Amino acid sequence: MKELSATKTFGGTQSVYSHQSEACGCEMRFAVFTPSKAKHGDGPFPALFWLSGLTCTEENFISKAGAQRMAAELGVVIIAPDTSPRGENVPDDPDGAYDFGLGAGFYVNAQQEPWSQNYNMYEYVARELPTIVKKSFPVDPERFGIFGHSMGGHGALTIHLKNPEIFKTCSAFSPIVAPSQVPWGIKALSNYLGPDEAAWAEYDASVLVSRIPSKAEILIDQGTADNFLVEQLKPEIFAAAAERAGQPHTLRMQEGYDHSYYFIASFIDDHIRWHSERL
Ligand SMILES: N[C@@H](CCC(=O)N[C@@H](CSC=O)C(=O)NCC(=O)O)C(=O)O
């Protein structure tokens, strides 16, 4: 693992690392915020894994969300990986579209060629990265949580529901909650997984919550002025499935907010505090 940058902020350190990923078969980057030793000691700290959305790298969250102040205050580590494999030999959307391929790994393990060599973001986030983080940073593995935005909200919900013993808390901003039913999800799942919709269900939060609800409360924030709300996000599908399954959840419709990082920055403190109180 190689440290690419380390910058002091709010008494802690915002770093970016690269390493050779087994799951993705390429060099991957991830960002880590570590709180101040002077204020909180040497840890171990609770850790939140943040999953970003379409077009993002590890950089969007650390430069736009403004999460470091609250993480520093509460003594929380935040890990923010890139959203897809990268590199010369990694295939991309044939038309260069933003919603598939590079920057759009959808947190699945691809089963179709040519994607399956590298596009294993589920394995990367749910298995490889937590193992690396446990070994290399002052974290308490009994206090891991996961959160994310849009495609990353879909990743957070599905990875929590499939691994509630690892990621004990879960929240999301403007998540894609039913990828099997919306254009972004149908494009990604049909290409990465093939035409069999039974395979898609493994990565559909609204299906998973019916099958394997967790005991944890799930928090979702959704802006009412989000231009993707009606076509791509549809949080009401998850809320109805969660209600039927007895999954504790809170869906907050936030008046006038859109899909951007301005929305995330407005509520990120709430989310970090919410996780911290539960971990
Ligand atoms: N470029 C696209 C929209 C892309 C977009 O809005 N990406 C969001 C995540 S969307 C769901 O996963 C994002 O986080 N962008 C990065 C940022 O820093 O804002 C278009 O033009 O429609």
The ligand as an SDF file (V2000), in Angstrom:
LIG
                    3D

 22 21  0  0  0  0  0  0  0  0999 V2000
  -23.0940   13.6540  -15.1530 N   0  0  0  0  0  0  0  0  0  0  0  0
  -24.4110   13.1380  -14.9970 C   0  0  0  0  0  0  0  0  0  0  0  0
  -24.8250   13.0000  -13.5540 C   0  0  0  0  0  0  0  0  0  0  0  0
  -23.7880   12.3910  -12.6860 C   0  0  0  0  0  0  0  0  0  0  0  0
  -24.0880   12.6410  -11.2320 C   0  0  0  0  0  0  0  0  0  0  0  0
  -24.9630   13.3790  -10.8540 O   0  0  0  0  0  0  0  0  0  0  0  0
  -23.3240   11.9620  -10.3990 N   0  0  0  0  0  0  0  0  0  0  0  0
  -23.5630   12.0670   -8.9870 C   0  0  0  0  0  0  0  0  0  0  0  0
  -23.9570   10.7210   -8.4870 C   0  0  0  0  0  0  0  0  0  0  0  0
  -25.3800   10.1500   -9.3850 S   0  0  0  0  0  0  0  0  0  0  0  0
  -25.6580    8.5820   -8.8570 C   0  0  0  0  0  0  0  0  0  0  0  0
  -24.8910    7.7420   -8.5760 O   0  0  0  0  0  0  0  0  0  0  0  0
  -22.3110   12.5710   -8.2940 C   0  0  0  0  0  0  0  0  0  0  0  0
  -22.0910   12.2790   -7.1400 O   0  0  0  0  0  0  0  0  0  0  0  0
  -21.5060   13.3410   -9.0340 N   0  0  0  0  0  0  0  0  0  0  0  0
  -20.2330   13.8320   -8.5490 C   0  0  0  0  0  0  0  0  0  0  0  0
  -20.2610   15.1880   -7.9270 C   0  0  0  0  0  0  0  0  0  0  0  0
  -19.1840   15.5950   -7.4200 O   0  0  0  0  0  0  0  0  0  0  0  0
  -21.2950   15.8640   -7.9050 O   0  0  0  0  0  0  0  0  0  0  0  0
  -25.3820   14.0370  -15.6810 C   0  0  0  0  0  0  0  0  0  0  0  0
  -24.9180   15.0150  -16.1860 O   0  0  0  0  0  0  0  0  0  0  0  0
  -26.5850   13.7380  -15.6480 O   0  0  0  0  0  0  0  0  0  0  0  0
  1  2  1  0
  2  3  1  0
  2 20  1  0
  3  4  1  0
  4  5  1  0
  5  6  2  0
  5  7  1  0
  7  8  1  0
  8  9  1  0
  8 13  1  0
  9 10  1  0
 10 11  1  0
 11 12  2  0
 13 14  2  0
 13 15  1  0
 15 16  1  0
 16 17  1  0
 17 18  2  0
 17 19  1  0
 20 21  2  0
 20 22  1  0
M  END
$$$$
